[in-house]
Amino acid sequence: MLGVWMVNLLIVIPPILGILWSAKEWVWVSRVKIDGHPELLATQDSKAQRQTADIVQEMVKISRTIAEGARSFLFAEYVYMVAYIALFSIILLFFTGVPSTIAFVVGALTSIACGFVGMMIAVYANVRTTHQCWKDLTSGFEVAIRSGCVMGLTLVSLGLLALWVLIEIFQSCFRWADSEAMYEAIAGYGLGGSSIALFGRVGGGIYTKAADVGADLSGKNDYGLEEDDYRNPACIADNVGDNVGDIAGMGADLFGSLAESTCAALVLASASPDLSDIWCSQMYPVLISSAGVLVGLVTLMVANLFYKVKNMPDVEKALKGMLIISTILMTPIVVVLSKLCLPGVFSMGSGYEHVKWWYCAVSILLGLWSGMIVGYVTEYFTSHSYTPVREIAETQKQSAATGIIYGLALGYHSCVIPVICLGITILISHSLCGMFGIALGALGMLGTLTMALTIDAYGPISDNAGGIAEMAGLPETVRGLTDCLDAAGNTTAAIGKGFAIGSAALVSLALFGAFTVRARIVRVDILNPWVFTGLLFGAMMPYAFAAWTMKSVGLAANDMVKECLSQFPRIMGPEQMAPDYERCIRISTEASLREMLAPGALVILSPLIAGLGFGKNTCAGLLSGAMVSSVQLAISMSNTGGAWDNSKKYISAGGLGKEYVKGSEAHKNSVTGDTVGDPLKDTSGPALNIVMKLTAIISLVFGSAIAEYSNPEGGPFWA
C-alpha cells in the first residue's frame, strides 16, 4: 500500500508537469515568426517580396479578426454563465449546504478557465500553422499538434489539481459525519463542470453551425464561391465557430466527463468501509486520471519516433498513432496502480463482499479499450476511406433525397457495435465490482483524455489554417497542405466524438449508481407507475432537446443567409464593397446565446421537478430513459452528419470521377446533405452528451433533498 505522502505526490506531480509542458509548448509556438519565410525568396526578387509582405499582412489581419470574434463570443457567454452560477448557487445553498455550493463554483470556474486557455491557444496558433504550411507539411503539422497539446494537458491537469485542492480543503475546514458525506458534497465539482459544458456545447454548437450553414447556403449554392472565399461575409464567423464549438464546447464536455466520473467513483468508494479508511484506496480514481497525464507526456515525447510526418498520408497515421501509444502505455500502469492502491479483497456492499483488486483493473481496461473500439467504429462509418460513405456518394449521383435516406440508415446502423461494446463493459464491470466498476470503466475510457483532447484541438486549428490560407490568397500548394491537415483532423474528430459519447454513457450510469446510493434507492422497478412515467419522459427528453437545438440552428442560419444575400450584390457588383464580417459574427453570437436558454432549462429543471415534485422513483426512471435514449440518438446523429460531410469531400476530390466534381449535380446534392447534417453532427448530436450527464449529476447533488421530498415507497411526498 502506498503512503499518504506518496499518494499526494503521485496526484500532484503529473498535473504540475502537464502545466509546465503546456507553458513550454505555448512559448515554442509564440516563437514562430510570421514573416513570410524570407529565406525562401531570392533577395533580388523585389516583386515577390512585396507580394509576400502583403499576404503576411492580410494573414495577420484575418487572424486578429477571428481572435476578436472568439473573444467577443466568450465574454458575452461569460455574462450568462456568471448569472447562472450565482442563481444556481443560491438554490444549492438552500437544498444542499455550503460545501456543495463551493464545489459547484470551483468546478464551474475551472471549466471556464480551461475553455479560455484552449480558445486562446487555438486562435493564436491558427495563423502560425498556415504560415508554417507555406514552408512545408512537417512544420505546419508540428505547430498544430503542439498547440493542441496545450489544450489537452492544461484541461486535465487543472481539473485534477483543482479537485485535489478541494478535497484537502474540505478535509481540513469542515466537519463531516463520515467520508461519504464529504465526497457527496464534492460531487458539486462535477455539477459545475457539466453546467459550463451545457453553455459550451449548446451555445457553441448553435454559433458554429449557424455560421457554417449560412455561409454554405448563401455563398456556395447561390454564388458558387469556394469555401472560405474572402468575399463571403459569413466566412469569418464560420472560422470563429470552429473554435467556439470544437475547442471550448468539446473541452467543456470532456472536462465535465472527467470531473463527474471521478466524483462518482469517489462517492462509491467512500461508501465502502474497506476503501474509505485507506487514503491510497480512496484516492485510487484520482490516481488513475493523474497517471493519464503522465502517459500523455510520454506519448508526446515518443510519438515522433514511431510516426514521422513527411508526406500527406503520414498525418492521419501520426494522429491515430498517438491514441494507440497512449492506450498501450496506460494498460500496464492501470494494473500496477490497482495492485498498489487496493486491498487484496474488499467489500463494495451487498452482493459484492469479495471484490479482488484485479477486478477493478479489468473494469478500467474494459473502458480503456472499448473507447478505442468505439472511436474506430465511428471512423469506419464516417470516413470516405471506407465503404459506407462511398455508398452515400454513389446515391448522390441521382438525387439529394437518396443520399439523405442512405445517410440516416447509416447513422442508425452505426449504433450497433458501440452499444455492444458499452453493454459488454457495463455487464462485466458491474458483475465484478457493482456500480463502482462502471465508474472505473468511465475513468478507463477517459484514461487517454490528454491525447484525445490534443487531437480534438488540432482539428479546428488546422481548419482555421486552411480558411486563413484561402482568404489571404496564399498559393494553392499551401491550401493543399492545410486541407491535408484538416482532412486528418476530421477523421480523428470523428473518433473523438465516438469517444465522448461512449464516455458520457458510462459516466451517466456511474452517476446514476451514486444517486441511488445517496437517495437510498434499492431497486428501480419499471412496473412501478412513477418509475415508468419518469422513464417515458426521460426517453422523450433527448428528442425535445435535439428539436430545439436544430430549430435554433435553422433560425440563426436563416438570419445569416438574409444578411449575406443583402451584402452580396454590392460585394460582387461593380462597387466591390468589403464584406461586413462583424455583422455576421454578431448575428451568430446573439442567436446562440438567445437560443440556448430553452434546451438548457429542460436539462437542468427536469430532474429537479421529477425528483422534488414526484419522488425519487420518478427521478430514477427519468435518468434511465434519458441515458438509454440519448446514447442511441447521439451516435446516430453524429455519424449521419459526419458521413454526409465526408461524402461531399469525397465527391469534391474526384472520388466519383472528374465529371462529378464541384459544379456537378452530384456535388450540389452532397452539399445539401452536408448542410442538413451540420446541426446533427456539431450541435444536437454532441450536445446530447450533456443531457445524459447533467441530469444525472444534478440528481446526485440533490439526492438527499430528493429522498426527503419522497414518501416511504419512493413516490411523491404528497401522494
C-alpha positions in Angstrom: 0.0 0.0 0.0 1.2 3.5 -0.8 1.6 6.0 2.0 -0.3 9.3 2.2 2.7 11.5 1.1 3.4 9.2 -1.8 -0.2 9.3 -2.9 -0.4 13.1 -2.8 2.9 13.4 -4.7 1.6 11.0 -7.4 -1.6 13.0 -7.7 0.0 16.4 -7.8 3.3 16.0 -9.7 1.9 14.8 -13.1 -0.6 17.7 -13.4 2.2 20.2 -12.5 4.4 18.6 -15.1 1.5 18.8 -17.6 1.0 22.5 -17.0 4.8 23.2 -17.3 4.8 21.3 -20.6 1.9 23.3 -21.8 3.7 26.5 -21.0 6.8 25.3 -22.8 4.8 24.5 -25.9 3.0 27.8 -25.8 6.4 29.6 -25.7 7.6 27.5 -28.6 4.5 28.4 -30.7 4.9 32.1 -29.8 8.4 32.0 -31.3 7.2 31.0 -34.7 7.7 34.3 -36.6 5.1 35.3 -39.2 7.5 36.8 -41.7 6.7 35.0 -45.0 9.9 32.9 -44.8 12.2 35.5 -46.5 14.9 32.9 -46.6 13.0 31.0 -49.3 12.8 34.1 -51.6 15.5 35.3 -53.9 17.0 38.5 -52.5 16.8 40.2 -55.9 13.1 39.4 -56.4 11.6 42.6 -55.0 8.2 41.9 -56.6 7.9 38.5 -54.8 9.0 40.2 -51.6 6.3 42.9 -51.9 3.6 40.2 -52.6 4.7 38.2 -49.6 4.6 41.2 -47.3 1.0 41.9 -48.5 0.0 38.3 -47.9 1.5 38.2 -44.4 -0.2 41.5 -43.5 -3.6 40.0 -44.7 -3.0 36.8 -42.7 -2.3 38.7 -39.5 -5.4 40.9 -40.1 -7.7 37.8 -40.7 -6.2 36.0 -37.7 -6.9 39.0 -35.4 -10.5 39.3 -36.7 -11.1 35.6 -35.8 -9.5 36.0 -32.4 -11.6 39.1 -31.6 -14.8 37.3 -32.7 -13.9 34.4 -30.5 -13.2 36.6 -27.5 -16.4 38.7 -28.0 -18.5 35.5 -28.0 -16.7 34.1 -24.9 -17.1 37.3 -22.9 -20.8 37.6 -23.9 -21.3 33.9 -22.9 -19.5 34.6 -19.6 -22.2 37.1 -18.6 -24.8 34.3 -18.9 -22.5 31.8 -17.1 -21.9 34.2 -14.2 -25.6 34.8 -13.8 -26.3 31.1 -13.9 -23.6 30.3 -11.4 -24.9 33.0 -9.0 -28.5 31.9 -9.3 -27.9 28.1 -9.1 -25.6 28.7 -6.1 -28.5 30.1 -4.2 -30.6 27.1 -5.0 -27.8 24.7 -4.0 -27.2 26.7 -0.8 -30.8 26.2 0.2 -31.1 22.5 -0.6 -27.5 21.1 -0.1 -25.5 23.5 2.0 -22.3 25.5 1.8 -19.7 22.7 0.8 -21.7 21.6 -2.3 -22.1 25.2 -3.3 -18.3 25.9 -3.0 -17.5 22.7 -5.0 -20.0 23.8 -7.7 -18.5 27.2 -8.1 -14.9 25.8 -8.2 -15.9 23.3 -10.9 -17.6 25.9 -13.0 -14.7 28.4 -12.8 -12.1 25.7 -13.5 -14.1 24.6 -16.6 -14.3 28.3 -17.7 -10.5 28.7 -17.2 -9.8 25.6 -19.2 -12.0 26.6 -22.1 -10.4 30.1 -22.2 -6.9 28.7 -22.4 -7.9 26.3 -25.2 -9.6 29.0 -27.2 -6.7 31.4 -26.8 -4.1 28.9 -28.0 -6.3 27.9 -30.9 -6.8 31.4 -32.3 -3.1 32.2 -31.6 -1.8 29.1 -33.4 -4.1 29.0 -36.5 -2.2 31.7 -38.4 1.2 30.2 -37.4 0.0 26.8 -38.8 -0.9 28.5 -42.1 2.5 30.2 -42.1 4.4 27.0 -41.5 2.5 25.1 -44.2 3.8 27.8 -46.5 7.2 26.2 -45.8 6.3 22.5 -45.7 3.9 20.0 -44.3 6.0 18.8 -41.4 6.4 22.3 -40.0 2.6 23.0 -40.2 1.7 19.7 -38.5 4.2 20.4 -35.7 2.6 23.8 -34.9 -0.9 22.4 -34.9 -0.2 19.3 -32.8 2.0 21.2 -30.3 -0.7 23.8 -29.9 -3.3 21.1 -29.4 -1.4 19.5 -26.6 -1.6 22.8 -24.7 -5.4 22.3 -24.5 -5.2 18.6 -23.7 -2.6 18.8 -20.9 -3.9 22.1 -19.4 -7.5 20.9 -19.1 -6.8 17.6 -17.4 -4.1 19.0 -15.2 -6.1 22.0 -14.0 -9.1 19.8 -13.4 -7.2 17.3 -11.3 -5.3 19.9 -9.3 -8.5 21.9 -8.5 -10.2 18.6 -7.4 -7.3 17.6 -5.1 -7.1 21.1 -3.5 -10.8 21.0 -2.9 -10.6 17.6 -1.2 -7.7 18.8 1.0 -9.6 22.0 2.0 -12.8 20.1 2.7 -11.0 17.7 4.9 -9.3 20.4 7.0 -12.1 23.1 7.1 -15.3 21.2 7.6 -16.5 18.6 10.0 -18.1 15.5 8.4 -20.1 12.6 9.8 -18.2 10.3 7.5 -16.1 10.5 4.3 -19.2 9.6 2.2 -20.9 12.9 3.2 -17.7 14.8 2.2 -17.5 13.2 -1.3 -21.2 13.7 -1.9 -20.6 17.4 -1.3 -17.5 17.3 -3.6 -19.8 15.9 -6.4 -20.8 19.6 -6.8 -17.5 20.0 -8.6 -18.7 17.7 -11.4 -22.0 19.6 -11.5 -20.1 22.9 -12.0 -18.1 21.5 -14.8 -21.1 19.9 -16.6 -23.1 23.1 -16.3 -20.5 25.0 -18.1 -20.4 22.2 -20.7 -24.1 22.9 -21.3 -23.3 26.5 -22.3 -20.2 25.5 -24.3 -21.8 22.6 -26.2 -25.2 24.1 -26.9 -24.3 27.8 -27.3 -21.1 26.9 -29.2 -22.8 24.4 -31.4 -25.6 26.8 -32.4 -23.0 29.5 -33.1 -20.7 27.4 -35.3 -23.5 25.8 -37.4 -25.5 29.0 -37.8 -22.4 30.5 -39.4 -21.4 27.4 -41.4 -24.9 26.6 -42.8 -25.4 30.3 -43.6 -22.1 30.6 -45.4 -22.8 27.4 -47.4 -26.3 28.3 -48.4 -25.6 31.9 -49.4 -22.0 31.5 -50.8 -21.7 28.0 -52.3 -25.2 27.4 -53.6 -26.2 30.9 -54.7 -22.9 32.4 -55.9 -20.7 29.3 -56.5 -18.0 30.6 -54.1 -15.3 28.3 -52.8 -15.3 27.5 -49.1 -13.7 30.3 -47.1 -13.8 32.7 -50.0 -13.0 36.1 -48.5 -16.0 37.7 -50.3 -18.4 35.7 -48.2 -19.4 37.8 -45.2 -20.1 34.7 -43.1 -16.6 33.1 -43.6 -15.0 34.8 -40.6 -18.0 33.8 -38.3 -17.6 30.2 -39.7 -13.9 30.2 -38.6 -14.7 31.7 -35.2 -17.4 29.0 -34.8 -14.9 26.2 -35.4 -13.1 27.4 -32.2 -16.3 28.1 -30.2 -17.9 24.7 -30.9 -14.9 22.3 -31.3 -12.5 23.9 -28.8 -14.5 25.4 -26.0 -17.5 23.1 -26.4 -15.7 19.8 -26.7 -13.2 20.8 -23.9 -16.0 21.7 -21.5 -17.9 18.5 -22.4 -14.9 16.2 -21.7 -13.9 18.3 -18.6 -17.3 17.6 -17.3 -17.0 13.8 -18.0 -13.6 13.7 -16.2 -14.9 15.6 -13.2 -18.2 13.6 -13.0 -16.7 10.2 -13.4 -14.0 10.9 -10.8 -16.6 12.3 -8.3 -18.9 9.3 -8.9 -16.1 6.9 -8.3 -15.1 8.8 -5.1 -18.7 8.7 -3.8 -19.0 5.0 -4.4 -15.5 4.2 -2.9 -16.4 6.2 0.2 -19.4 4.0 0.7 -17.1 1.0 1.2 -15.6 0.8 4.8 -12.7 -1.2 3.3 -11.7 1.6 1.0 -12.7 4.8 2.8 -10.3 4.1 5.7 -7.2 3.8 3.4 -6.1 7.0 1.7 -4.5 5.4 -1.4 -7.6 3.3 -1.9 -9.9 6.3 -1.6 -7.8 8.3 -4.0 -7.5 5.4 -6.5 -9.8 7.1 -9.0 -7.8 10.4 -8.9 -4.6 8.5 -9.3 -5.8 6.8 -12.4 -6.6 10.2 -14.1 -3.3 11.6 -12.8 -1.4 8.7 -14.4 -3.2 9.5 -17.7 -1.4 12.9 -17.7 2.0 11.2 -17.3 1.1 8.8 -20.1 0.2 11.8 -22.3 3.5 13.4 -21.7 5.4 10.2 -22.5 3.3 9.8 -25.7 4.2 13.3 -26.9 7.9 12.6 -26.3 8.0 9.3 -28.2 5.3 9.7 -30.9 7.6 11.3 -33.4 10.0 8.3 -33.1 7.3 5.9 -34.4 5.2 8.2 -36.6 7.2 10.8 -38.5 5.2 13.2 -40.7 6.9 13.8 -44.0 4.1 13.1 -46.6 0.4 13.6 -46.6 -0.6 10.0 -45.7 1.6 10.3 -42.6 -0.6 12.9 -40.9 -3.5 10.6 -40.2 -1.2 7.8 -39.1 0.5 10.1 -36.6 -2.7 11.3 -35.0 -4.1 7.8 -34.7 -0.7 6.5 -33.5 -0.8 8.9 -30.6 -4.1 7.4 -29.3 -2.7 3.9 -29.8 0.6 4.6 -28.0 -1.2 6.2 -25.0 -3.7 3.3 -24.8 -0.9 0.8 -24.8 1.1 2.7 -22.2 -1.9 3.2 -19.9 -2.6 -0.6 -19.8 0.2 -1.8 -17.5 0.0 1.4 -15.4 -3.6 0.6 -14.6 -2.6 -2.9 -13.4 0.3 -1.6 -11.3 -1.8 1.1 -9.6 -4.6 -1.3 -8.9 -2.2 -3.7 -7.2 -0.5 -0.9 -5.1 -3.6 1.0 -4.1 -6.3 -1.5 -3.4 -6.6 -4.3 -0.7 -6.4 -7.8 -2.0 -10.1 -8.4 -1.3 -12.6 -5.8 -0.2 -16.4 -5.3 0.0 -18.4 -2.9 -2.2 -21.7 -3.6 -0.5 -24.4 -6.3 -0.6 -23.7 -8.9 -3.3 -20.1 -7.6 -3.7 -18.4 -8.6 -0.4 -15.4 -10.3 -2.0 -14.1 -7.9 -4.8 -10.5 -8.5 -5.7 -8.1 -5.8 -6.7 -7.7 -7.1 -10.3 -11.5 -6.9 -10.8 -11.0 -3.1 -10.7 -8.1 -3.2 -13.1 -10.3 -5.3 -15.5 -13.1 -2.7 -15.3 -10.8 0.1 -16.2 -9.1 -1.8 -19.0 -12.6 -2.6 -20.5 -13.4 1.1 -20.6 -10.0 2.0 -22.0 -10.1 -0.4 -24.9 -13.8 -0.1 -25.5 -13.2 3.7 -26.0 -10.6 2.8 -28.7 -13.0 0.4 -30.4 -16.0 2.8 -30.4 -13.7 5.5 -31.8 -12.5 3.4 -34.7 -16.1 2.1 -35.5 -17.1 5.8 -35.7 -14.3 6.4 -38.1 -15.3 3.5 -40.3 -18.8 4.9 -40.7 -17.8 8.5 -41.3 -14.5 8.4 -43.2 -14.6 8.4 -47.0 -11.8 5.9 -47.0 -14.3 3.2 -46.3 -17.4 1.7 -48.0 -20.3 3.3 -46.1 -19.5 6.9 -47.0 -18.6 6.0 -50.6 -22.0 4.3 -50.9 -23.7 7.5 -49.9 -21.7 9.4 -52.6 -22.9 6.9 -55.2 -26.5 7.5 -54.2 -26.0 11.3 -54.5 -25.4 10.9 -58.3 -29.2 10.5 -58.6 -30.6 13.0 -56.0 -30.1 14.6 -52.6 -33.1 12.7 -51.3 -31.5 9.3 -51.8 -28.3 10.5 -50.2 -30.2 11.7 -47.1 -32.2 8.4 -46.8 -28.9 6.4 -47.0 -27.2 8.7 -44.5 -30.0 8.3 -42.0 -29.8 4.5 -42.4 -26.0 4.6 -41.9 -26.4 6.5 -38.7 -28.8 4.0 -37.2 -26.7 1.1 -38.3 -23.6 2.7 -36.7 -25.2 2.4 -33.2 -24.9 -1.4 -33.2 -21.2 -2.1 -32.4 -20.7 0.9 -29.9 -23.8 -0.2 -28.0 -22.5 -3.8 -27.9 -19.1 -2.6 -26.6 -20.8 -0.4 -23.9 -23.0 -3.3 -23.0 -20.1 -5.7 -22.5 -18.2 -3.1 -20.5 -21.2 -2.4 -18.2 -22.1 -6.1 -17.8 -18.6 -7.3 -16.8 -17.7 -4.3 -14.7 -20.9 -4.4 -12.8 -20.7 -8.1 -12.3 -17.2 -7.7 -10.8 -17.5 -4.5 -8.8 -21.0 -3.3 -8.9 -21.6 0.4 -9.7 -18.0 1.1 -8.7 -16.9 -1.0 -11.6 -18.9 1.1 -14.0 -17.4 4.3 -12.6 -14.0 2.8 -13.1 -14.9 1.9 -16.7 -15.8 5.5 -17.4 -12.4 6.6 -15.9 -10.7 4.0 -18.1 -12.3 5.4 -21.2 -11.1 8.8 -20.1 -7.6 7.5 -19.3 -6.2 8.8 -22.6 -8.1 12.1 -22.3 -5.0 14.2 -22.7 -4.3 12.8 -26.2 -7.9 12.8 -27.2 -8.2 16.5 -26.4 -4.9 17.2 -28.1 -6.1 15.6 -31.3 -9.5 17.3 -31.0 -7.9 20.8 -30.6 -5.6 20.0 -33.5 -8.7 19.8 -35.9 -10.1 23.3 -35.5 -6.6 24.8 -35.6 -5.9 23.1 -39.0 -9.4 24.0 -40.2 -8.8 27.7 -39.4 -5.4 27.5 -41.0 -7.0 26.4 -44.3 -9.5 29.3 -44.1 -6.7 31.8 -43.5 -4.8 30.4 -46.4 -7.8 30.8 -48.7 -8.8 34.3 -47.6 -5.2 35.7 -47.6 -4.6 34.4 -51.1 -1.8 32.0 -50.4 -0.6 29.7 -53.2 -2.8 26.6 -54.0 0.0 24.4 -52.7 -0.4 25.9 -49.2 -4.1 25.3 -49.3 -3.4 21.8 -50.3 -1.2 21.2 -47.3 -3.7 22.8 -44.9 -6.5 20.7 -46.4 -4.4 17.6 -45.8 -4.0 18.5 -42.1 -7.7 19.4 -41.9 -8.8 16.1 -43.5 -6.8 14.1 -41.0 -8.3 16.2 -38.3 -11.9 15.5 -39.5 -11.2 11.8 -39.2 -9.8 12.0 -35.7 -12.6 14.3 -34.7 -15.0 11.6 -35.6 -13.0 9.2 -33.3 -13.2 11.9 -30.6 -17.0 12.2 -30.9 -17.5 8.5 -30.5 -15.1 8.5 -27.6 -17.0 11.4 -26.0 -20.4 9.8 -26.4 -19.2 6.4 -25.1 -17.6 8.0 -22.0 -20.8 10.1 -21.4 -22.9 6.9 -21.4 -20.6 5.3 -18.8 -20.3 8.5 -16.7 -24.1 9.0 -16.6 -24.6 5.4 -15.5 -21.9 5.7 -12.8 -23.6 8.9 -11.6 -26.9 7.1 -11.6 -25.4 4.5 -9.4 -24.1 7.1 -7.0 -27.5 8.8 -7.0 -29.2 5.6 -6.0 -26.8 5.3 -3.0 -27.4 8.9 -1.9 -31.2 8.8 -2.4 -31.4 5.3 -0.8 -32.9 3.6 -3.8 -32.5 -0.2 -3.6 -34.4 -1.2 -6.8 -35.7 0.6 -9.9 -38.8 -1.4 -10.9 -40.3 -0.3 -14.3 -43.7 -1.9 -13.2 -43.9 0.9 -10.7 -46.1 3.6 -12.3 -43.9 6.5 -11.1 -40.8 4.9 -12.5 -42.4 4.1 -15.8 -43.8 7.7 -16.1 -40.3 9.0 -15.5 -38.9 6.5 -18.0 -41.2 7.7 -20.7 -40.5 11.4 -20.1 -36.7 10.7 -19.9 -36.8 8.9 -23.2 -38.6 11.9 -24.7 -36.1 14.5 -23.4 -33.3 13.9 -26.0 -35.8 14.4 -28.8 -37.2 17.6 -27.4 -33.6 18.8 -26.8 -32.5 17.9 -30.3 -35.6 19.5 -31.8 -35.0 22.8 -30.0 -31.3 22.9 -30.9 -31.8 22.0 -34.6 -34.6 24.6 -34.9 -32.3 27.2 -33.3 -29.6 26.5 -35.9 -32.2 26.8 -38.7 -33.5 30.1 -37.4 -30.0 31.6 -36.9 -28.8 30.3 -40.3 -31.8 31.9 -41.9 -30.8 35.3 -40.4 -27.3 34.7 -41.6 -28.4 33.9 -45.2 -30.5 37.0 -45.3 -27.6 39.2 -44.1 -25.2 37.6 -46.6 -27.7 38.0 -49.5 -28.2 41.6 -48.7 -24.4 42.2 -48.9 -23.6 40.1 -52.0 -24.9 42.4 -54.7 -22.6 45.2 -53.5 -19.7 42.8 -52.9 -19.9 41.1 -56.2 -21.1 44.1 -58.2 -19.0 46.9 -59.7 -18.6 48.8 -56.4 -16.8 45.7 -54.9 -17.7 46.6 -51.3 -15.7 44.9 -48.5 -17.8 42.3 -46.6 -19.1 43.3 -43.2 -17.7 40.3 -41.2 -18.6 41.9 -37.8 -22.3 41.9 -38.6 -22.3 38.2 -39.3 -20.3 37.5 -36.1 -22.8 39.5 -34.1 -25.8 37.5 -35.6 -24.2 34.2 -34.6 -23.3 35.4 -31.1 -26.8 36.8 -30.4 -28.6 33.8 -31.8 -26.5 31.2 -30.0 -26.9 32.9 -26.6 -30.6 33.5 -27.0 -31.5 30.0 -28.3 -29.5 28.0 -25.8 -31.8 29.0 -22.9 -34.8 26.7 -23.6 -32.7 23.5 -24.1 -30.6 24.4 -21.0 -33.7 24.9 -18.9 -35.1 21.5 -20.0 -32.0 19.6 -18.9 -31.5 21.5 -15.6 -35.1 21.6 -14.4 -36.4 18.2 -15.5 -34.6 16.1 -12.8 -35.4 18.7 -10.1 -39.1 18.8 -11.0 -39.2 15.0 -11.3 -37.4 14.3 -8.0 -38.7 17.1 -5.8 -42.2 17.1 -7.2 -42.9 13.5 -8.0 -40.4 11.5 -5.9 -37.1 9.6 -6.2 -38.7 6.7 -8.2 -39.8 9.1 -10.9 -36.4 10.7 -11.0 -34.7 7.3 -11.3 -37.0 6.5 -14.2 -36.2 9.8 -15.9 -32.5 9.3 -15.6 -32.7 5.8 -17.1 -34.9 6.9 -20.0 -32.7 9.9 -20.8 -29.5 7.9 -20.8 -30.7 5.0 -22.9 -32.4 7.2 -25.4 -29.6 9.8 -25.6 -26.8 7.4 -26.3 -28.5 5.9 -29.4 -29.6 9.3 -30.7 -26.2 10.9 -30.2 -24.3 8.2 -32.0 -26.7 8.1 -35.0 -27.0 11.9 -35.4 -23.2 12.5 -35.1 -22.3 9.7 -37.5 -25.1 10.6 -40.1 -23.8 14.2 -40.2 -20.2 13.2 -40.4 -20.9 10.7 -43.2 -22.7 13.4 -45.3 -19.8 15.8 -44.7 -17.2 13.4 -45.9 -19.3 12.3 -48.8 -19.2 15.9 -50.0 -15.4 15.9 -49.6 -15.1 12.6 -51.4 -17.1 13.9 -54.4 -15.2 17.3 -54.4 -11.9 15.4 -54.5 -13.0 13.5 -57.6 -13.7 10.2 -55.9 -16.6 9.5 -58.2 -14.7 10.7 -61.3 -13.9 14.1 -62.8 -17.4 14.5 -64.2 -18.8 14.6 -60.6 -16.5 17.3 -59.0 -17.6 20.8 -57.9 -20.4 22.2 -60.0 -21.9 18.9 -60.9 -25.4 17.8 -59.8 -23.9 15.1 -57.5 -21.8 17.7 -55.8 -24.8 20.0 -55.3 -26.7 17.1 -53.8 -23.8 16.3 -51.5 -23.8 20.0 -50.3 -27.5 19.6 -49.4 -26.7 16.5 -47.4 -23.8 18.2 -45.7 -25.9 21.3 -44.8 -28.7 19.1 -43.3 -26.1 17.1 -41.4 -24.2 20.1 -39.9 -26.6 20.7 -36.9 -26.8 16.9 -36.4 -23.0 16.3 -36.0 -21.9 19.5 -34.5 -24.8 20.8 -32.4 -27.6 18.4 -31.4 -25.7 15.1 -31.5 -22.7 16.0 -29.3 -24.8 18.2 -27.0 -26.9 15.0 -26.1 -23.8 14.1 -24.0 -24.8 16.9 -21.7 -28.4 15.6 -21.5 -27.1 12.3 -20.2 -24.6 13.6 -17.7 -26.1 16.9 -16.4 -29.4 15.3 -15.5 -27.6 12.6 -13.6 -25.1 14.9 -11.7 -27.9 17.3 -10.7 -29.9 14.3 -9.3 -26.8 13.1 -7.4 -26.0 16.5 -5.9 -29.7 17.0 -4.9 -30.0 13.3 -3.9 -30.6 13.8 -0.2 -33.2 16.5 -0.8 -35.0 14.3 -3.4 -35.1 11.5 -0.9 -36.6 13.9 1.8 -39.3 15.0 -0.7 -40.3 11.4 -1.4 -42.7 9.2 0.6 -41.5 5.9 2.1 -42.4 4.0 -1.1 -40.3 6.4 -3.3 -43.4 8.2 -4.7 -44.2 11.9 -4.3 -44.4 13.3 -0.8 -48.0 14.5 -1.5 -49.3 11.0 -2.6 
